[in-house]
Amino acid sequence: MAILTREEILEYTHKGEIGFNPALDEFQLQAHSVDLRLGFTFLIPKSWHMTKAGREALHMDYYAKDRPEYFDIIELEQGQYFDLLANEHVLVSSLETIKIPSDLMAVMYPRSSTNRKGISVDLTGIVDSGYEGQLVIPIKNNTLSQTVRLYPGERFCQIVFEKLTGETKARPSRYHKKDIIEGVDVQSVAKEKRIENKLIQNGQIRDLKANYKVK
């Protein structure tokens, strides 16, 4: 694989093959990467929910058949900020919706300035070729007592584009061409994922490996 330089990123962008919405500004484009800006949507994990039995602690079980809402959703307005509490973990959207062509993939990294604030950006790493949509960024305040104030629009992480040796067709992500609130809905899981989840939940790992071999 070869990493795209600033000039190559611009060439792909001018052709419409790499897309950013809103469009990039002059602060974002680096020598061989693009800085992404923080979006306005924050997803905060819930710690409890109400059931018929009463108030119960909420644990995340993505393999359970009937799953509650796991997140509170906050949509900030322009001019508002978000205080990330000490040791708090949340999900946040990228400001940009991105488009990646079939002959490229991308990798996300935290910016060093973000790390210096005491925040870890637990990036999942790979953005598949052919992906279109916002990116979901897991972040955590690692400080023991300090609140870190976040502003939508600040440059928060960076994305590096890598050239593939050939074009490929990746499986669509749950966030593909969706608002992140739609993508995070654990009930709307693709059929093939539901099959895999059921086998795992029932402990049928041998069946999974035997019946779903790569052809």
N, C-alpha and C positions, 0 to 999 in steps of 0.2 A: 504494500500500500504506500501511497505518496500523499503527504499532507499538502493541502492547497495553500498557496501564498495569498497575500492581500490582492495582488493583481488577478490571480485566477478566481478568487471569490467574487471580485467585481465583474469579471467576464461572465461567470455563471449567472450572476444577479442581473446583469444587463440583458442577458438572453431570456430571462424569466425562468431559468431552470432551478436556481435557488431563489426562494421567495421569503421576504420578511414583511409582515404587516402588523404595525406600521413600519414604513421603510426605515432603513438604517440611517443614523446621523453620523457626523464626522467623528464623534467621540467613541463610537462603538467598534470601528474597524481597526484591527491591529495587524501586525506584520504577517501573522499566519493564523489568526483566529478572529472571532467576533464576540464582543461582550454583549450579553443579553441583559435586559432590564427587568426588574421586579414588577410583577403585575399587581392587580387590585384585588384578586380573589385569594382568600386565606381559608384553609380547612383545618379546623382545630379538633383533635380527637376527643370524643366524649369519654367520661370516666364512669357514668352511671346512666340508667334509664328506668322508666316506670313500666312495671309489668302488672299482671293481675295479682301477683303475690305482694307487690309493693316496690319500693325502691331497691334495685339490684345493681351491683357492680357490673360494669360492662367490660367484657373481654372480647377481643377481636378473634373471630373464628370464621375465616373466609370459606371454610368447607361446610359450614352448617347450612341446613336446608332453608330455614327461616332466619334471616339476618336482620337485625335492627339497623337504623341509621347510625353509622359510626362517627360522623363528623358534624360539628356545627360549622355553618358556612358564613363567612363574613365578606361582604363586598364593600370595599372602601370607596369613598367618593374622592374626586380630585381635591388635593390639599390636605387630606387626612393621612395619618400615619398609623403604624401598628407597633405596639410595644410587645416584644418577645420576652416573656418572663424567664427568669433563671431556670435552667434545666427543662424548658418547655420545648416540645417537638411539634411542628406543624408542617402542613403542605402548602405551597404557594404556587401560583401560576406565573409563567413568564409573561411579560407584557406583550411580546411578539408572538404571533402565529407564524410558524415557519413551514417551508416546503423544501423537501430534499429529493433530488432526482434519483432515478434507479441505478445510476452508475457511481453514486457516492453514498457514504455513511457519515455519521458525525459522532463525536465524543464530547461530553460536557465535563468541565472542570470548574472547581471553585476559583474565584479570584483571590489573590493573596490578601488584598485589603479586607475581604470578607472574613477570612480566617483570623486576621489580627483582631477582629472585634470579639473573638471568642465563639464565633458561630461555625458550626460544621455544616457543610452543604453535602449531604449524603446522596450524591448523584448516582443514578443507576448506570450512568456511563454511556451506553450505546443508544444512539437515535437511528432507527432503521432507515435504510434506503426506501424512498417512496413515501415517507411519512409526511403528513400534513396536519398541522394543528398546533395548539399551545403545548408547552412543556410543563410538567409537574415537578416541582423542586422540593424534596424533603429537606427541612432545615431544623437545627437544634441549637439552642443557647447552652453552651457548655459551662458558662460561669456559674458559680455557686450562689451569688447574691445580686448580680447586676442585671438590670433590664436593658436590653438592646433595642433601640428605636429604629424601625425600618420604614423606608419611604418608597411607595410605589414610584417606579421610574428610575431608581438608583441602579447603577450597573452592579450586577450581583454574581454572575457566573459567566464563563466563556465557553464557546462552542468551536470545535476544531473539525474541519471537513477532511475526509480521507477518500482518495480515489480507489475504487474497487478494480480488480483485474478484469472483471466482466460484469455485465448487468445482471441484476438478480430481482426476484420477486419475493419480498418479505411478507409475512403474515401481518394483517392490519392490527395495530395496537388498539386497545380499548379506548384510547384518547384520539384516534385517527379521525380528523375532520369533525371533532366534537368539542363543545365547551367542556372545561375540566370538571364542572359539576356533573355533567352527564357521564363522563368517563369514570368518575370515582364511584358511581352508583354500583354497588356490589351485586345488585340483583340482575343487572343487564350484562351477564357474562356470556360470551360466545358459546355456541353449542359444543364445539370441540373441547373448550375449557371445562364446561359442565361435566362432560364425560370423564375427563381426567380427574377432576375434583372428586367425583363420586367414587371412582376406583381408589383414590388415595384415602378418602374418608373411611371406606370399608376395609382398608388394609389389603387390597387386592393388587399389590405391586407386581407380583409374578404375572398376573393376567394382563396388566397394563403393558409390561415389557414384551410379553408373548404375542399379544394381539395387535399391537401398534408399532411394529418394527418399521424402520425406515426402508422404503422400497426404492 
